[in-house]
Amino acid sequence: MAAGVKHDYHLVDPSPWPIVGSVGAFTMAIGGILWLNSEYGDFGGFAGQPWVFYGGLALVLYTMIGWWRDVVRESVELGDHTPVVKLHLRYGMLLFIASEVMFFVAWFWAYFNASLFPQDVGLSGWPPEGIVTFDPWHLPLINTLILLTSGTTVTWAHHAIQTGDRQGAVRGLLVTVMLGVCFTALQVYEYSHAAFTFGMNPALMNADGADPSAIYGSTFFMATGFHGFHVVVGTIFLAVCLFRAIAGHFTPERHFGFEAAAWYWHFVDVVWLFLFACIYVWGAGAAAGGH
């Protein structure tokens, strides 16, 4: 701790990242609105164009890199992460994961509301008539095995760090990152072969101009798509940990950055097991026949 400090807490130095991140997020939101609502006006030539959104996204990514770089520096170089600070970092990560659990509860709630009570949304049964679902024992099963294996390899890396085996940690993280990339690639392939869409299908519209079956695509892609996004984020987390492991940042006593990424990855694994069981297996039923 710095000279004269009489407590175990870390009071961070003034940082530009909160305001820079806020500007980036605001720019990204405005850019998304302009990009998706070109029919309401030209807006100086920005309507229908993605450049404002991408500019905001670049600023957000720059903030993330800079901010987390400073946190790593506080831990590795400055030694500001005292036992009390580490404890609070753990509390923060646990609360973040809890908020993510509630996030997925919303998507599962929407799915079960439509599948258990299809009459309430104008359907005669579930899956909706005209929907050809995926075969759960094809690509979904392969992706399940990939994620379960990745949970094993990230635990291997964790054990290696705890025992001071730097080479083992690097190997475990490398395999885990590769498995994460494989999962994402297979999900992209799966989506490209879906027999249903996110929105309405003109061929299935009723006399009122509505497509009740569209709720299947909406709930399917929202739940599995946001999980896929979490896999991408978790893969990035673990890739950063891989580079940090190569640089020798982790020791048996100091490796919470890796632990946080591992917790997140295990959370992603558990969510996928629920998605696989509920949406792919139970939700498909006898109607399964897609790729």
C-alpha positions, 0 to 999 in steps of 0.5 A, spaced: 500 500 500 502 507 498 505 510 504 500 513 509 494 509 507 491 506 513 486 501 510 486 495 506 481 498 501 483 501 494 481 508 492 482 508 484 485 514 481 481 519 477 480 515 470 477 517 463 474 510 462 467 512 465 466 518 461 469 515 455 465 509 455 459 513 456 460 517 450 461 510 446 455 507 449 451 513 447 453 513 440 452 506 439 445 507 441 444 513 437 447 509 431 443 503 432 437 507 432 439 511 425 441 504 422 434 501 423 429 506 422 431 509 415 424 510 413 423 515 418 427 520 415 434 521 412 437 524 418 443 528 415 445 522 411 446 517 417 439 514 416 440 506 414 448 507 415 451 503 420 457 507 421 455 511 427 454 505 430 460 502 429 464 508 431 460 507 438 462 500 438 469 501 437 469 507 442 466 502 447 471 496 445 477 501 446 474 503 453 474 496 455 481 494 453 484 501 456 480 500 463 481 492 464 489 494 462 489 499 468 485 493 473 491 488 471 496 493 472 493 495 479 494 488 480 500 485 477 505 492 478 502 496 483 499 491 488 493 494 490 489 488 490 489 487 497 485 481 500 479 485 502 479 488 494 480 481 492 474 479 496 470 485 493 472 483 486 469 476 488 462 479 490 462 483 484 463 477 479 458 473 483 453 479 483 454 480 475 453 472 474 446 473 478 444 478 474 446 474 467 441 468 470 435 473 471 437 475 464 436 468 461 430 467 466 426 472 462 428 468 455 426 461 458 419 465 461 417 467 454 419 460 451 415 456 456 409 461 456 408 460 449 410 452 449 406 450 455 400 455 453 400 455 446 392 457 445 394 464 449 398 466 443 394 463 438 397 457 436 394 450 436 400 446 439 407 446 440 412 447 436 407 451 431 404 448 425 409 449 419 415 449 423 421 444 422 425 444 428 432 442 429 434 435 430 437 435 437 441 429 436 445 432 431 449 439 431 446 441 438 449 434 441 455 436 438 456 443 441 453 440 448 459 435 448 464 441 446 462 445 451 462 440 457 469 438 454 471 446 455 468 446 462 473 440 463 479 443 460 478 450 463 478 446 470 485 443 468 487 450 467 485 452 474 488 446 477 495 448 473 495 455 476 493 453 483 499 448 483 504 453 479 504 449 473 504 455 468 505 450 462 499 446 463 495 452 464 497 455 458 495 448 454 488 448 458 487 455 456 489 454 449 484 448 448 478 451 452 479 457 447 479 453 441 473 449 443 469 456 444 471 458 437 469 451 435 462 452 438 461 459 435 462 456 428 458 450 429 452 455 431 453 459 425 453 454 421 446 451 424 443 458 424 445 458 416 441 452 415 435 453 420 428 452 417 425 458 420 426 465 421 426 470 427 420 474 424 414 472 420 413 468 415 408 470 409 406 463 407 404 462 415 400 468 416 393 468 418 387 472 415 389 478 420 396 478 417 399 475 423 404 469 424 403 466 430 408 461 429 413 467 429 414 466 436 418 460 436 423 463 431 423 469 436 424 465 442 429 460 439 434 465 436 433 470 442 435 465 447 440 461 443 443 467 440 444 471 446 447 464 449 452 464 443 454 472 444 455 470 451 460 464 449 463 469 444 464 474 450 467 468 455 472 466 449 475 473 449 475 473 456 479 466 456 483 468 450 486 474 454 487 470 460 491 465 455 495 471 454 496 473 461 498 466 463 503 466 457 506 473 460 506 470 467 501 474 470 498 468 474 500 465 481 497 460 485 496 466 490 494 471 485 489 469 479 482 472 480 482 474 473 482 467 471 477 465 476 472 470 474 473 468 467 472 460 469 466 462 473 463 465 467 465 460 462 461 454 467 455 459 467 455 459 460 456 451 460 450 450 465 445 455 461 447 451 455 445 444 458 438 448 460 437 450 453 439 443 450 434 440 454 428 445 454 429 448 447 432 443 443 430 436 446 423 437 449 421 443 445 422 439 438 418 433 440 416 429 435 416 434 430 424 434 430 426 434 422 431 440 421 439 439 420 
